[in-house]
Amino acid sequence: MPRAVKRKEYPLSMRLPEADIALIDRAASLRGRSRTDFVRDAAVRAAETVLMEAAPIRMSASGFKSFMAALSAPATPVPEMVDTLSRIAPWERKTSKSGN
């Protein structure tokens, strides 16, 4: 007698306007993905984000005290960041092509 196989995939059907389908297809194509893969990944990422935003963070009282102390402490400069932020952006540099 054959055993029942546990289903691993479930169908999901949606009705979307043509403009939405065109947008999704264009984005999926840019990523080299099928429409199904693209929509599935986008939906799963959105669901994970919502669940992470709603998940409580639990810690002990001493852990919370340490966490708050770290947040309240003065910032320590990161030399690489100081260097990067002190540079002049390429679009802010004066060019000498026109003789100015």
C-alpha positions as CSV (number, residue, x, y, z in Angstrom):
1,M,0.0,0.0,0.0
2,P,1.5,3.4,-1.0
3,R,2.5,5.8,1.8
4,A,1.2,9.3,1.8
5,V,3.9,11.8,0.9
6,K,4.1,14.9,3.0
7,R,3.6,18.0,0.8
8,K,6.5,20.4,0.7
9,E,5.2,23.1,-1.5
10,Y,1.9,25.0,-1.5
11,P,0.4,26.9,-4.4
12,L,-0.2,30.7,-4.1
13,S,-2.3,32.5,-6.6
14,M,-2.6,36.2,-7.1
15,R,-4.4,38.5,-9.5
16,L,-2.4,41.5,-10.4
17,P,-2.8,44.4,-12.8
18,E,-0.8,44.1,-16.0
19,A,1.4,47.0,-15.0
20,D,2.4,45.2,-11.8
21,I,3.3,42.0,-13.7
22,A,5.4,44.0,-16.2
23,L,7.2,45.7,-13.3
24,I,7.9,42.4,-11.6
25,D,9.0,40.7,-14.8
26,R,11.4,43.5,-15.6
27,A,12.9,43.4,-12.1
28,A,13.1,39.6,-12.2
29,S,14.8,39.7,-15.6
30,L,17.4,42.2,-14.3
31,R,18.2,39.7,-11.5
32,G,18.2,36.7,-13.8
33,R,15.3,35.1,-11.9
34,S,11.9,33.8,-12.8
35,R,8.8,35.7,-11.8
36,T,8.0,33.0,-9.3
37,D,11.5,33.0,-7.7
38,F,11.5,36.8,-7.6
39,V,8.1,37.2,-6.0
40,R,8.7,34.4,-3.6
41,D,12.0,35.9,-2.4
42,A,10.5,39.4,-2.1
43,A,7.6,38.1,-0.1
44,V,9.7,36.0,2.2
45,R,12.1,38.9,2.8
46,A,9.1,41.2,3.6
47,A,7.7,38.6,6.0
48,E,11.0,38.2,7.8
49,T,11.3,41.9,8.2
50,V,7.9,42.2,9.7
51,L,8.5,39.3,12.1
52,M,11.9,40.7,13.2
53,E,10.4,44.1,13.9
54,A,7.7,42.5,16.1
55,A,10.1,40.1,17.9
56,P,10.8,41.1,21.4
57,I,14.4,41.3,22.5
58,R,14.9,39.6,25.8
59,M,17.9,40.1,28.2
60,S,18.7,40.0,31.8
61,A,18.6,43.1,34.0
62,S,22.5,43.1,34.1
63,G,22.6,42.6,30.3
64,F,20.3,45.6,29.8
65,K,22.4,47.7,32.1
66,S,25.5,46.9,30.2
67,F,23.7,47.5,26.9
68,M,22.5,51.0,28.1
69,A,26.0,51.8,29.3
70,A,27.5,51.0,25.9
71,L,24.9,53.2,24.2
72,S,25.5,56.0,26.6
73,A,29.3,55.9,26.5
74,P,31.2,58.5,24.3
75,A,31.8,57.3,20.8
76,T,35.3,56.1,19.9
77,P,36.5,57.5,16.6
78,V,37.3,55.0,13.9
79,P,40.4,56.3,12.1
80,E,39.3,54.9,8.7
81,M,35.9,56.6,9.0
82,V,37.5,59.9,10.1
83,D,39.8,59.8,7.0
84,T,36.9,58.9,4.7
85,L,34.6,61.7,6.0
86,S,37.4,64.3,5.9
87,R,38.0,63.8,2.2
88,I,36.4,66.2,-0.4
89,A,33.9,64.4,-2.5
90,P,34.8,64.2,-6.2
91,W,31.7,66.2,-7.2
92,E,32.8,69.0,-4.8
93,R,36.3,69.4,-6.3
94,K,36.9,72.3,-8.5
95,T,38.0,71.4,-12.0
96,S,40.6,73.4,-13.9
97,K,39.5,72.4,-17.4
98,S,37.8,75.7,-18.2
99,G,40.6,77.7,-16.6
100,N,38.7,78.7,-13.5
